[in-house]
């Protein structure tokens, strides 16, 4: 073993977000993969004793497998950095940029990437300006179909595809259930493709794109995590030039947001072959039905090797 080979890894999973169950599944899968690679792993649900425990035990590296705000909004990562514990994944600042979907869209759009036209509305503004007046203005400027989603969050929770004007009020309520700001976005018709990015120290590499075909037509929470609800094609059934363009866009989004180690960039490829940026995930799902592990396996990578290499990169400070 070299000086950077992790001997002890703490995988954090669970938490108190709406995505707790998904996080537990991701954490168990990461822990199992690392153990199969000969690494000592403790799987821990974060609580009030976590920081004092980490300060006392000083593990080689922490792997946050916490989905939702507790693991992806940058707060935990900032604390880990503050107490000097290496961790896998993007820095606190980069996580905050990607976690807020409207912010990520603006930054990636300024880098020259197409992103659907949208508007973000706080719950307070929605009420103060008159819900019906706001909705009428929205539909006048953004024709149906629309996608309404929480401005922060993952796993498609609170996301609604609006195919009729009458469905818009309920979609806004559902989004506000998960976040105080809703993002209303033009629906781009095309092929949904997710591109995973990994960087084990030699620079970010795009994995084969995964084409997503939910049987219900909507890649909902259930479609993401219930086996058999979605068909995945890896690599995506794209023309080689279009697939290369999607990979370039994903890498550009990853670098523009300052992400590191691993990410997943969600795109829609329209009929002309143009990739449209939807969002970037600083902690992609790592469950048995998740996209990033599918892409890693399609690229011929052993999960244990990749997860160990990412832990080494974190220890090195890459």
C-alpha positions in Angstrom: 0.0 0.0 0.0 1.1 3.6 -0.7 0.7 6.5 1.7 -2.6 7.4 0.2 -4.3 4.0 0.3 -7.2 4.3 2.7 -7.1 1.9 5.6 -10.2 3.3 7.3 -13.2 4.8 5.7 -16.4 6.2 7.3 -19.4 6.1 5.0 -22.1 8.5 6.1 -25.6 7.4 5.1 -29.2 8.0 6.2 -29.6 11.5 7.6 -32.9 13.3 8.0 -33.7 14.4 4.4 -36.6 13.2 2.2 -34.0 10.9 0.5 -33.0 9.0 3.7 -34.0 5.6 2.4 -32.1 6.1 -0.9 -29.1 7.3 1.0 -29.1 4.2 3.2 -29.1 2.0 0.0 -26.3 4.1 -1.6 -24.2 3.9 1.6 -24.5 0.2 2.0 -23.5 -0.4 -1.6 -20.5 1.9 -1.3 -19.5 0.2 2.0 -19.8 -3.3 0.5 -17.8 -2.3 -2.6 -15.0 -0.9 -0.5 -14.9 -3.9 1.9 -14.6 -6.2 -1.1 -11.5 -4.2 -2.0 -10.0 -4.9 1.4 -10.7 -1.6 3.1 -12.0 -1.3 6.7 -15.3 0.6 6.5 -17.7 1.9 9.2 -21.2 2.7 8.0 -22.5 5.5 10.2 -25.8 7.5 10.3 -24.9 11.1 11.2 -26.1 12.4 14.5 -25.1 15.0 17.2 -22.0 12.9 18.1 -20.6 12.7 14.5 -18.1 15.6 14.6 -16.6 14.7 18.0 -16.4 11.0 16.8 -14.5 12.0 13.6 -12.2 14.4 15.5 -11.4 11.6 18.0 -10.9 8.7 15.6 -9.5 10.6 12.6 -10.5 8.2 9.8 -8.4 8.3 6.6 -11.3 9.6 4.7 -15.1 10.2 4.9 -17.4 9.2 2.1 -20.7 11.2 2.4 -23.4 9.1 0.8 -26.0 11.5 2.2 -28.6 12.5 -0.4 -30.6 15.7 0.0 -29.7 18.8 1.8 -27.8 17.1 4.6 -25.2 15.8 2.2 -25.3 17.9 -0.9 -25.9 21.5 0.1 -22.2 22.0 1.1 -22.7 22.4 4.9 -21.4 19.0 6.0 -18.6 19.2 3.5 -17.6 22.6 4.9 -17.5 21.1 8.4 -15.4 18.2 7.3 -13.0 20.6 5.7 -13.0 22.7 8.8 -11.9 19.8 11.1 -9.4 18.6 8.6 -11.0 15.3 7.5 -10.5 14.3 3.8 -13.8 13.5 2.1 -14.9 12.1 -1.3 -16.8 14.5 -3.4 -17.1 18.1 -4.3 -16.0 21.0 -2.1 -18.5 22.9 0.0 -18.6 25.9 -2.3 -19.0 23.8 -5.5 -21.7 21.8 -3.9 -23.7 24.9 -3.0 -23.6 26.0 -6.6 -24.8 22.7 -8.0 -27.3 22.1 -5.3 -29.3 25.2 -6.3 -30.6 24.4 -9.7 -31.4 27.9 -10.9 -27.8 29.0 -10.0 -26.3 26.0 -11.7 -28.4 26.7 -14.8 -27.2 30.3 -15.0 -23.5 29.4 -14.6 -23.6 26.5 -17.1 -25.7 28.6 -19.5 -23.1 31.4 -19.4 -20.5 28.8 -20.4 -22.3 28.3 -23.6 -24.5 25.3 -22.9 -28.1 25.2 -23.9 -30.5 25.0 -20.9 -34.3 25.2 -21.0 -35.9 28.6 -20.4 -37.1 28.9 -16.9 -38.1 31.1 -13.9 -37.6 30.5 -10.2 -40.3 31.7 -7.8 -40.1 31.8 -4.0 -43.2 30.8 -2.1 -43.5 34.3 -0.6 -43.3 36.0 -4.0 -45.9 33.5 -5.4 -48.3 34.5 -2.6 -47.6 38.2 -2.5 -47.9 38.7 -6.2 -51.1 36.7 -6.5 -50.9 33.0 -7.3 -53.4 33.2 -10.2 -51.7 36.3 -11.7 -48.3 34.7 -11.5 -49.6 31.5 -13.1 -51.3 33.4 -16.0 -48.0 35.2 -16.7 -46.0 32.0 -16.6 -48.2 30.2 -19.1 -48.2 33.3 -21.4 -44.4 33.2 -21.6 -43.6 29.5 -21.1 -46.0 27.4 -23.1 -47.2 24.0 -21.9 -45.7 21.4 -21.4 -43.7 22.6 -18.4 -41.7 20.9 -15.7 -42.1 22.2 -12.2 -39.5 21.1 -9.6 -38.1 22.2 -6.3 -35.1 24.6 -6.8 -33.1 22.3 -4.5 -33.4 18.6 -4.0 -33.0 15.3 -5.8 -34.5 12.0 -6.7 -37.3 13.7 -8.6 -39.2 14.4 -5.4 -41.7 17.2 -5.9 -41.2 17.2 -9.7 -44.2 17.4 -12.0 -44.6 17.3 -15.7 -47.4 19.7 -16.5 -49.3 18.9 -19.7 -52.3 21.1 -19.0 -52.8 24.6 -17.6 -55.2 23.2 -15.0 -52.4 21.0 -13.5 -50.0 23.9 -12.8 -51.4 25.1 -9.4 -51.0 21.6 -7.9 -47.5 21.3 -9.4 -46.5 24.4 -7.6 -47.9 23.2 -4.3 -46.0 19.9 -4.7 -42.7 21.7 -5.4 -43.2 24.0 -2.4 -43.6 20.9 -0.2 -39.9 20.2 -0.7 -38.4 23.7 -1.0 -39.3 27.3 -0.5 -38.4 28.1 -4.2 -39.9 26.4 -7.2 -38.3 26.2 -10.6 -40.6 26.3 -13.6 -38.9 25.1 -16.7 -39.7 24.7 -20.4 -40.1 21.0 -21.3 -37.6 20.0 -23.9 -38.8 17.1 -26.0 -36.0 14.5 -26.6 -34.0 11.7 -25.2 -33.1 11.8 -21.5 -29.5 11.0 -21.0 -27.4 11.1 -17.8 -23.6 11.4 -18.1 -21.5 10.4 -15.1 -18.1 12.0 -14.5 -15.3 10.5 -12.4 -11.9 11.9 -11.5 -9.5 9.7 -9.7 -6.6 12.2 -10.0 -5.8 12.4 -13.7 -8.6 14.8 -14.6 -12.3 14.3 -15.1 -13.5 11.6 -17.5 -17.0 11.2 -18.9 -18.5 7.7 -18.6 -20.8 6.2 -21.2 -24.1 8.1 -21.3 -27.1 6.3 -19.9 -30.3 6.6 -21.8 -33.3 6.7 -19.5 -36.7 5.4 -20.7 -39.2 5.3 -17.8 -42.1 3.0 -18.6 -44.6 5.5 -17.2 -43.1 8.3 -19.4 -41.9 10.2 -16.3 -38.6 9.5 -14.5 -40.2 9.8 -11.1 -38.9 8.8 -7.7 -40.6 5.4 -8.1 -39.2 5.0 -11.6 -35.7 5.7 -10.3 -35.6 3.3 -7.4 -38.0 0.5 -8.1 -36.5 -2.3 -10.3 -38.3 -2.8 -13.5 -39.9 0.7 -13.7 -37.4 2.1 -16.1 -35.4 0.8 -19.0 -31.8 1.9 -19.1 -29.6 1.8 -22.2 -25.9 1.9 -21.6 -24.3 3.3 -23.7 -27.2 5.6 -24.8 -28.6 4.9 -28.3 -27.1 8.0 -29.8 -25.1 8.8 -32.9 -21.4 8.8 -32.1 -21.1 12.5 -32.8 -24.1 13.3 -30.6 -22.8 11.1 -27.8 -19.4 12.9 -27.9 -21.2 16.2 -27.8 -23.1 15.1 -24.7 -19.9 14.0 -23.0 -18.3 17.4 -23.8 -21.3 19.3 -22.4 -21.2 17.1 -19.2 -17.5 17.8 -18.7 -18.0 21.5 -19.3 -20.8 21.6 -16.7 -18.7 19.6 -14.2 -15.7 22.0 -14.6 -17.8 25.2 -14.7 -19.4 24.3 -11.3 -16.0 23.4 -9.9 -17.0 19.8 -9.1 -14.6 17.1 -8.2 -14.2 13.3 -7.9 -17.7 12.3 -9.1 -20.8 13.9 -10.5 -23.7 13.1 -12.8 -25.0 15.6 -15.3 -28.6 15.2 -16.6 -29.3 16.2 -20.1 -32.1 16.1 -22.8 -30.9 15.5 -26.3 -33.3 17.1 -28.8 -34.2 16.0 -32.3 -31.3 18.1 -33.7 -28.8 16.4 -31.5 -28.3 19.4 -29.2 -27.7 18.5 -25.5 -29.7 20.7 -23.0 -28.4 20.9 -19.5 -31.0 20.2 -16.7 -28.9 19.8 -13.6 -25.7 18.5 -12.0 -25.6 16.1 -9.1 -22.7 16.3 -6.7 -23.7 12.9 -5.1 -25.3 10.7 -7.8 -27.3 7.8 -6.5 -25.1 4.7 -5.9 -27.9 2.1 -5.3 -28.3 -1.1 -7.2 -30.6 0.6 -9.6 -28.7 3.9 -9.9 -27.2 5.4 -13.1 -23.6 6.0 -12.2 -22.9 2.4 -11.2 -24.5 1.3 -14.5 -22.1 3.6 -16.4 -19.1 2.4 -14.4 -19.9 -1.2 -15.2 -20.5 -0.4 -18.8 -17.1 1.2 -19.0 -15.5 -2.0 -17.6 -14.7 -0.6 -14.2 -14.8 -2.5 -10.9 -16.9 -0.6 -8.4 -14.6 -1.4 -5.5 -11.5 -0.2 -7.5 -13.2 3.1 -8.5 -14.5 3.9 -5.1 -11.1 3.1 -3.5 -9.4 5.3 -6.1 -11.8 8.1 -5.3 -11.0 7.7 -1.6 -7.2 7.9 -2.5 -7.8 11.0 -4.5 -9.6 12.6 -1.5 -6.6 11.8 0.8 -4.2 13.3 -1.7 -6.3 16.4 -1.9 -6.9 16.0 -5.7 
